[in-house]
């Protein structure tokens, strides 16, 4: 037997809906996602998936809480706010909300593990067990291109596991996708809580 949705949910939750709390949780998990990736060789795919999933879920939840709070069916569909965003930002916003639905309801997080080149000088030595990276003096810099098109240069480059989303025929690193999504949700919340000027 299918579970019925509570018909009074919006009315019941509106007084206590708090999009800012969801947004704070999204930022918390984004921080963990970023931290996991800075582990270099020790970066693990599964924690990255969990942190990315939680980040996207809470950011999307902030949009839902905002919708309930201001009494609309979907705050993210508002023409005024959307018209102020670039087409690329609107596409990413919609894409990540779809990713959230697929992940949350179907258990499918549409992100692929790839290897990302980073400058070895930027990896925290403390987290690389038993590995010492030495850049010989006078070594000419090497250059590699990451899946998202970022060009990395350095004396010594290393490859670390990183999650990427396919978006508009490009690869977008999970950290970058989450960072941009949080920024968009933050601007939506800020715009929706700003009192509108009354028209004379």
PyMOL commands that set and color helices and strands:
alter all, ss='L'
color gray80, all
select helices_A, chain A and resi 9-16+19-37+40-42+45-70+75-77+79-83+87-106+120-122+125-127+174-193
alter helices_A, ss='H'
color red, helices_A
select strands_A, chain A and resi 112-119+142-145+151-154+157-167+170-173
alter strands_A, ss='S'
color yellow, strands_A
deselect
rebuild
show_as cartoon
